[in-house]
Amino acid sequence: MEAIECDLMIVGSGMAGMAASLFAGQRRIDTVQVGVTGEIQFASGLLDLLGVHPITAGSAVQNPWEGIRQLAKTRPNHPYARLPLGTIRTAMETVVEFLNQAGLPYFRCADRNLRMVTPVGTVKPTYAVPETMAAGVRALEEKWQTLLVDFHGFKGYSALQIKETLRREWPGLRTLRIPFPGLAGDLYAERMAMALHRPENRRQLAESIAEGLGGCRAVGVPAVLGLYRPQEVAAELGDRIGVSVFEIPTMPPGVTGLRLRQTFEERLPDMGIRTWYQQKVSSVRRLADGRFRFELDNTISAKTVVANSAVLASGRFFGRGLTADRSGIRESLFGLPVVQPSSRDQWHHRDLLNPSGHPINRAGVEVDSHFRPLGRNGAPAFSNLTAAGSILAHQDWIREKCGSGLAIATAYGAVQQAISICAAKKKQPPVVG
């Protein structure tokens, strides 16, 4: 079997893997990306940077940049602490600008978190929201009279639940449940989004909402306003109804994750990235010259990739970057040591809702200041391997509400190191004999 060669292999297709491919593509690094459907498929669409610190106090962060600065002081082993604040800003700016140019624009404020309603009616601090959700941020902030709409047959989303949960903070909410145009029976977000690509369905939806609008100034709907260019669907509905229309994230998997995934999948190949999605790396070994040889498997064919360097962005348990059994937690591909509690009975607190979170949530791969995973001797396991995203140790991205920011920032740091490796490799004299 002939091996495909590249400078950089990126293992993973979640947010960290996609961001790493973006950063590598912008620098024209010869890159191959491999991964099965990643956690990005289940994304809310919100780009969290840092929403809660410290975890034990559950304190909402107003200024995420100041929050990261404080986090780095108190948690020097946190992945954020391994990057200058300016580098994290650059990484986030790069991804947001990429999404904007790709037709999936985002709204944010420079130095403060936004507050966005979730599908269960809580309010979440986040750094950036899709443009289709921006009016919802303002409606909540200014307490507009707002109509929340849901649909017969759409499970896991209740406008009434959102209203009841928020009734003290946002008393001006009303609800409306209507049939969804063009569909019947049990409804699923992707089918609903596809149905709204038809002009007739958009017209019917606008008419149904307008009948129940009353004196409301805005309308909130589940995030199903099309798979492609949803901001145009939202704008059309707003024009027909006469008020602002905004999306609210749904329970995963949802359309918001699909939009992100499709945006990256469609644009990365144009940047020279060779993408093999829905394939996984079955094994890897290091060659005598220091390169990695990856064996890829799927149901149709097998491939081999030989890479000068690699970024491990395979995620945690969901992405199968980490696996666990009764003996402990393991890194699945390279056999890297995993920072974890000394025994399994220490993985969790007895209190399910312990304010500090469970120790297993902070288990992961330890890295140095260049995001190179450490071996058992405390030195980098491989000089040409870096790691990024949720596989990293000493973070609890769910409770800290920093999932996207952590993935994007650490991917930037990992790719910076990979670029240095590639540059050094090209300066080496050729092997003679």
For each residue, the residues with C-beta under 8 A, 3 or more apart:
1: 302 303 304
2: 304
3: 293 304 305 306
4: 32 274 303 304 305 306
5: 305 306 307
6: 9 30 31 32 274 305 306 307 308
7: 29 30 31 307 308 309 418 422 425
8: 24 29 30 31 32 307 308 309 310 311 415 418 422
9: 6 31 32 33 34 292 294 305 307 309 310 311
10: 17 20 21 24 31 32 33 34 35 310 311 313
11: 17 34 35 281 294 310 311 312 313 314 333
12: 16 17 20 33 35 38 311 312 313 314 315 319 321 389
13: 17 18 33 34 35 36 37 38 40 261 277
14: 17 18 35 38 39 40 313 315 319 389 390 407
15: 18 19 38 39 40 43 260 389 403 404 407 408 411
16: 12 19 20 313 315 388 389 390 407 408 410 411
17: 10 11 12 13 14 20 21 33 35 38 311 313 314 389 411
18: 13 14 15 21 22 38 40 260 261 264 268
19: 15 16 22 23 91 95 388 407 408 411 412
20: 10 12 16 17 23 24 33 311 313 388 411 414 415
21: 10 17 18 24 25 31 33 264 268 271 273 275
22: 18 19 25 26 94 95 98 264 268 271
23: 19 20 26 27 91 94 411 412 415 416
24: 8 10 20 21 27 29 31 273 415 418 419
25: 21 22 28 29 31 268 271 272 273
26: 22 23 94 271
27: 23 24 415 419
28: 25 272
29: 7 8 24 25 415 418 419 422
30: 6 7 8 272
31: 6 7 8 9 10 21 24 25 272 273 274
32: 4 6 8 9 10 273 274 275 276 305 307
33: 9 10 12 13 17 20 21 268 273 274 275 276 277
34: 9 10 11 13 276 277 279 280 281 294 296 305
35: 10 11 12 13 14 17 38 277 279 280 313 314 319
36: 13 277 278 279 280
37: 13 41 261 277 278
38: 12 13 14 15 17 18 35 41 261 315 319
39: 14 15 42 43 315 318 319 390
40: 13 14 15 18 43 257 260 261 264
41: 37 38 252 253 257 258 261
42: 39 252 253 254 257
43: 15 39 40 46 252 256 257 260 404
44: 118 249 252 254 256 257
45: 129 130 133 223 249 254 256 257 259 260
46: 43 116 124 126 127 128 129 133 249 404
47: 92 95 96 106 108 126 127 128 129 404 405 408
48: 51 124 125 126 127 401 402 403 404 405
49: 64 68 92 113 126 127 128 402 404 405
50: 53 61 64 67 68 71 80 127 400 401 402 405
51: 48 60 61 64 113 124 125 126 400 401 402
52: 55 58 59 60 61 125 399 400 401
53: 50 59 61 67 70 71 400
54: 57 59 74
55: 52 58 355 356 357 396 399 400
56: 355 356
57: 54 355
58: 52 55 355
59: 52 53 54
60: 51 52 113 125
61: 50 51 52 53 64 66 67 113 125
62: 66 67 112 113 125
63: 66 67 111 112 113
64: 49 50 51 61 67 68 112 113 127 405
65: 68 69 85 89 111
66: 61 62 63 69 70 111
67: 50 53 61 62 63 64 70 71
68: 49 50 64 65 71 72 80 85 88
69: 65 66 72 73 85
70: 53 66 67 73 74
71: 50 53 67 68 74 75 78 80 81
72: 68 69 75 76 78 80 81
73: 69 70 76
74: 54 70 71
75: 71 72 78 81 394
76: 72 73 81
77: 81 393 394
78: 71 72 75 81 82 394 395
79: 82 83 367 392 394 395 406 409 410
80: 50 68 71 72 83 88 395 402 405 406 409
81: 71 72 75 76 77 78
82: 78 79 367 369 371 410 413
83: 79 80 87 88 409 410 412 413
84: 87 88
85: 65 68 69 88 89
86: 89 90
87: 83 84 90 91 409 412 413
88: 68 80 83 84 85 91 92 405 409 412
89: 65 85 86 92 93
90: 86 87 93 94 412
91: 19 23 87 88 94 95 408 409 411 412
92: 47 49 88 89 95 96 127 128 405 408 409
93: 89 90 96 97
94: 22 23 26 90 91 97 98 412
95: 19 22 47 91 92 98 99 408
96: 47 92 93 99 100 106 108 128
97: 93 94 100 101
98: 22 94 95 101 102 267
99: 95 96 102 104 105 106 260 263
100: 96 97 104 105 106
101: 97 98
102: 98 99 263 266 267
103: 228 229 263
104: 99 100 130 259 260 263
105: 99 100 130 131 231
106: 47 96 99 100 128 129 130 131
107: 114 128 129 130 131 133 134 137
108: 47 96 114 127 128 129
109: 112 113 114
110:
111: 63 65 66
112: 62 63 64 109
113: 49 51 60 61 62 63 64 109 125 126 127
114: 107 108 109 125 126 127 128 129 137
115: 123 124 125 126 137 140 141
116: 46 123 124 126 129 133 136 137 140 249
117: 121 122 123 124 136 140 162 166 220 248
118: 44 121 122 123 124 248 249
119: 156 157 162 222 248 249 250 251
120: 161 162 165
121: 117 118 161 162 163 164 165 166
122: 117 118 165
123: 115 116 117 118 140 166 169
124: 46 48 51 115 116 117 118 401
125: 48 51 52 60 61 62 113 114 115 401
126: 46 47 48 49 51 113 114 115 116 129 401
127: 46 47 48 49 50 64 92 108 113 114 404 405
128: 46 47 49 92 96 106 107 108 114
129: 45 46 47 106 107 108 114 116 126 133 134 136 137
130: 45 104 105 106 107 133 134 230 231 247 256 259
131: 105 106 107 134 231
132: 223 225 230 231 234 246 247
133: 45 46 107 116 129 130 136 137 223 246 247 248 249
134: 107 129 130 131 137 138 246
135: 138 139 218 244 245 246
136: 116 117 129 133 139 140 218 220 246 247 248
137: 107 114 115 116 129 133 134 140 141
138: 134 135 141 142 144
139: 135 136 142 143 144 146 217 218 220 244 246
140: 115 116 117 123 136 137 143 170
141: 115 137 138
142: 138 139
143: 139 140 170 171 172
144: 138 139 172 216 217 218
145: 172 174 215 216 217 218
146: 139 170 172 173 174 216 217 218 219 220
147: 173 174 175 176 209 212 213 214 216 218 219 220
148: 159 162 163 173 174 175 176 219 220 221 248
149: 159 175 176 177 178 209 219 220 221 222
150: 154 157 158 159 160 175 176 177 221 222
151: 154 177 178 179 180 187 192 222
152: 177 178 179 180 187
153: 180 183 184 185 186 187
154: 150 151 157 180 187 189 192 222
155: 186 187
156: 119 250 251
157: 119 150 154 222 250 251
158: 150 161 162
159: 148 149 150 162 163 175 176 177 220
160: 150 163 164 175 177
161: 120 121 158 164 165
162: 117 119 120 121 148 158 159 165 166 173 220 248
163: 121 148 159 160 166 167 173 174 175
164: 121 160 161 167
165: 120 121 122 161 162
166: 117 121 123 162 163 169 170 173
167: 163 164 170 171 173
168: 171
169: 123 166
170: 140 143 146 166 167 173
171: 143 167 168
172: 143 144 145 146
173: 146 147 148 162 163 166 167 170
174: 145 146 147 148 163 214 216
175: 147 148 149 150 159 160 163
176: 147 148 149 150 159 209 212
177: 149 150 151 152 159 160
178: 149 151 152 208 209 212
179: 151 152 184 208
180: 151 152 153 154 183 187 192 195 205
181: 195 200 201 202 204 205 208
182: 195 198 200 201 204
183: 153 180 187 191 192 195
184: 153 179
185: 153
186: 153 155
187: 151 152 153 154 155 180 183 191 192
188: 191 192
189: 154 192 193 222 223 224 250 253 254 255
190: 193 194 227 255 258
191: 183 187 188 194 195
192: 151 154 180 183 187 188 189 195 196 222 224 255
193: 189 190 196 197 224 225 226 227 230 255 258
194: 190 191 197 226 227
195: 180 181 182 183 191 192 198 201
196: 192 193 201 202 205 224 225 226 233
197: 193 194 226 227 228
198: 182 195 201 202
199: 202 203
200: 181 182 203 204
201: 181 182 195 196 198 204 205
202: 181 196 198 199 205 206 233 236 237 240
203: 199 200 206 207 240
204: 181 182 200 201 207 208
205: 180 181 196 201 202 208 209 237
206: 202 203 209 210 236 237 240 241
207: 203 204 210 211 240
208: 178 179 181 204 205 211 212
209: 147 149 176 178 205 206 212 213 219 221 237 241
210: 206 207 213 240 241 242
211: 207 208
212: 147 176 178 208 209
213: 147 209 210 216 219 241 242 243
214: 147 174
215: 145
216: 144 145 146 147 174 213 219 243
217: 139 144 145 146 243 244
218: 135 136 139 144 145 146 147 243 244 245 246
219: 146 147 148 149 209 213 216 237 238 241 243 244 245 246
220: 117 136 139 146 147 148 149 159 162 245 246 247 248
221: 148 149 150 209 224 225 245 246 247 248
222: 119 149 150 151 154 157 189 192 247 248 250
223: 45 132 133 189 230 247 248 249 250 254 255 256
224: 189 192 193 196 221 247 250 255
225: 132 193 196 221 230 233 234 237 245 247
226: 193 194 196 197 229 230 232 233
227: 190 193 194 197 230 255 258 259 262
228: 103 197 259 262
229: 103 226 232 233
230: 130 132 193 223 225 226 227 233 234 247 255 259
231: 105 130 131 132 234 235
232: 226 229 235 236
233: 196 202 225 226 229 230 236 237
234: 132 225 230 231 237 238 245 246 247
235: 231 232 238 239
236: 202 206 232 233 239 240
237: 202 205 206 209 219 225 233 234 240 241 245
238: 219 234 235 241 242 243 244 245
239: 235 236 242
240: 202 203 206 207 210 236 237
241: 206 209 210 213 219 237 238 245
242: 210 213 238 239
243: 213 216 217 218 219 238
244: 135 139 217 218 219 238
245: 135 218 219 220 221 225 234 237 238 241
246: 132 133 134 135 136 139 218 219 220 221 234
247: 130 132 133 136 220 221 222 223 224 225 230 234 256
248: 117 118 119 133 136 148 162 220 221 222 223
249: 44 45 46 116 118 119 133 223 254 256
250: 119 156 157 189 222 223 224 254 255 256
251: 119 156 157 254
252: 41 42 43 44 257
253: 41 42 189 257 258
254: 42 44 45 189 223 249 250 251 257 258
255: 189 190 192 193 223 224 227 230 250 258 259
256: 43 44 45 130 223 247 249 250 259 260
257: 40 41 42 43 44 45 252 253 254 260 261
258: 41 190 193 227 253 254 255 261 262
259: 45 104 130 227 228 230 255 256 262 263
260: 15 18 40 43 45 99 104 256 257 263 264
261: 13 18 37 38 40 41 257 258 264 265
262: 227 228 258 259 265 266
263: 99 102 103 104 259 260 266 267
264: 18 21 22 40 260 261 267 268
265: 261 262 268 269 275 277
266: 102 262 263 269 270
267: 98 102 263 264 270 271
268: 18 21 22 25 33 264 265 271 273 275
269: 265 266 272 273 274 275
270: 266 267
271: 21 22 25 26 267 268
272: 25 28 30 31 269
273: 21 24 25 31 32 33 268 269
274: 4 6 31 32 33 269
275: 21 32 33 265 268 269
276: 32 33 34 279 296 303
277: 13 33 34 35 36 37 265
278: 36 37 298
279: 34 35 36 276 296 297 298 303
280: 34 35 36 296 297 298
281: 11 34 284 294 295 296 333
282: 295 296 297
283: 294 295 333
284: 281 292 293 294 295 310 333 334
285: 292 293
286: 290 291 292 293 382
287: 290 291 292 293 306
288:
289: 431
290: 286 287 383 384
291: 286 287 306 307 308 384
292: 9 284 285 286 287 306 307 309 310 382 384 385
293: 3 284 285 286 287 304 305 306
294: 9 11 34 281 283 284 304 305 306 307 310
295: 281 282 283 284 302 303 304
296: 34 276 279 280 281 282 302 303 304 305
297: 279 280 282 302
298: 278 279 280 301 302
299:
300:
301: 298
302: 1 295 296 297 298
303: 1 4 276 279 295 296
304: 1 2 3 4 293 294 295 296
305: 3 4 5 6 9 32 34 293 294 296
306: 3 4 5 6 287 291 292 293 294
307: 5 6 7 8 9 32 291 292 294 310
308: 6 7 8 291 384 421 422 425
309: 7 8 9 292 384 385 386 418 421 422
310: 8 9 10 11 284 292 294 307 384 385 386 418
311: 8 9 10 11 12 17 20 385 386 387 388 411 414 415 418
312: 11 12 321 333 334 365 373 385 386 387 388 391
313: 10 11 12 14 16 17 20 35 321 387 388 389 391 407 411 414
314: 11 12 17 35 319 320 321 332 333 391
315: 12 14 16 38 39 318 319 320 321 322 389 390 391
316: 319 321 322 364 390 391
317: 320 321 322 323 324
318: 39 315
319: 12 14 35 38 39 314 315 316 390 391
320: 314 315 317 323 332
321: 12 312 313 314 315 316 317 331 332 333 390 391
322: 315 316 317 329 330 331 332 338 363 364 391
323: 317 320 329 330 332
324: 317 328 329 330
325: 328
326: 344
327:
328: 324 325 338 340 344
329: 322 323 324 338 340 360 363
330: 322 323 324 335 338
331: 321 322 334 335 336 337 338 365 373 391
332: 314 320 321 322 323
333: 11 281 283 284 312 314 321
334: 284 312 331 373 381 382 385
335: 330 331
336: 331 365 373 375 381 387
337: 331 365 366 374 375 376
338: 322 328 329 330 331 363 364 365 393
339: 362 363 364 365 366 393 394
340: 328 329 347 359 360 363
341: 344 346 347 359 360 363
342: 346
343: 346
344: 326 328 341 347
345:
346: 341 342 343 359
347: 340 341 344 358 359 360 363
348: 352 358 359 360
349: 352 354 356 358 359
350:
351: 354
352: 348 349
353:
354: 349 351 357 358
355: 55 56 57 58
356: 55 56 349
357: 55 354 361 362 396 399
358: 347 348 349 354 361
359: 340 341 346 347 348 349 362 363
360: 329 340 341 347 348 363
361: 357 358 396 398 399
362: 339 357 359 393 394 395 396
363: 322 329 338 339 340 341 347 359 360 393
364: 316 322 338 339 390 391 392 393 394 395
365: 312 331 336 337 338 339 373 374 387 391 392 393
366: 337 339 373 374 393 394
367: 79 82 370 371 372 373 374 386 387 392 393
368: 371 372 374 380
369: 82
370: 367 380 386 413 416 417
371: 82 367 368 386 387 388 410 413 414 417
372: 367 368 380 381 382 383 385 386 387 417
373: 312 331 334 336 365 366 367 380 381 382 385 386 387
374: 337 365 366 367 368 378 379 380 381
375: 336 337 378 379 380 381
376: 337
377:
378: 374 375
379: 374 375
380: 368 370 372 373 374 375 383 385
381: 334 336 372 373 374 375 385
382: 286 292 334 372 373 385
383: 290 372 380 421
384: 290 291 292 308 309 310 418 421
385: 292 309 310 311 312 334 372 373 380 381 382
386: 309 310 311 312 367 370 371 372 373 413 414 415 417 418
387: 311 312 313 336 365 367 371 372 373 391 392 410 414
388: 16 19 20 311 312 313 371 391 392 407 410 411 413 414
389: 12 14 15 16 17 313 315 392 406 407 410 411
390: 14 16 39 315 316 319 321 364 395 397 403 406 407
391: 312 313 314 315 316 319 321 322 331 364 365 387 388
392: 79 364 365 367 387 388 389 395 406 410
393: 77 338 339 362 363 364 365 366 367
394: 75 77 78 79 339 362 364 366
395: 78 79 80 362 364 390 392 400 402 406
396: 55 357 361 362 399 400
397: 390 400 401 402 403 406
398: 361 401 403
399: 52 55 357 361 396
400: 50 51 52 53 55 395 396 397
401: 48 50 51 52 124 125 126 397 398
402: 48 49 50 51 80 395 397 405 406
403: 15 48 390 397 398 406 407
404: 15 43 46 47 48 49 127 407 408
405: 47 48 49 50 64 80 88 92 127 402 408 409
406: 79 80 389 390 392 395 397 402 403 409 410
407: 14 15 16 19 313 388 389 390 403 404 410 411
408: 15 16 19 47 91 92 95 404 405 411 412
409: 79 80 83 87 88 91 92 405 406 412 413
410: 16 79 82 83 371 387 388 389 392 406 407 413 414
411: 15 16 17 19 20 23 91 311 313 388 389 407 408 414 415
412: 19 23 83 87 88 90 91 94 408 409 415 416
413: 82 83 87 370 371 386 388 409 410 416 417
414: 20 311 313 371 386 387 388 410 411 417 418
415: 8 20 23 24 27 29 311 386 411 412 418 419
416: 23 370 412 413 419 420
417: 370 371 372 386 413 414 420 421
418: 7 8 24 29 309 310 311 384 386 414 415 421 422
419: 24 27 29 415 416 422 423
420: 416 417 423 424
421: 308 309 383 384 417 418 424 425
422: 7 8 29 308 309 418 419 425 426
423: 419 420 426 427
424: 420 421 427 428
425: 7 308 421 422 428
426: 422 423
427: 423 424
428: 424 425
429:
430:
431: 289
432:
433:
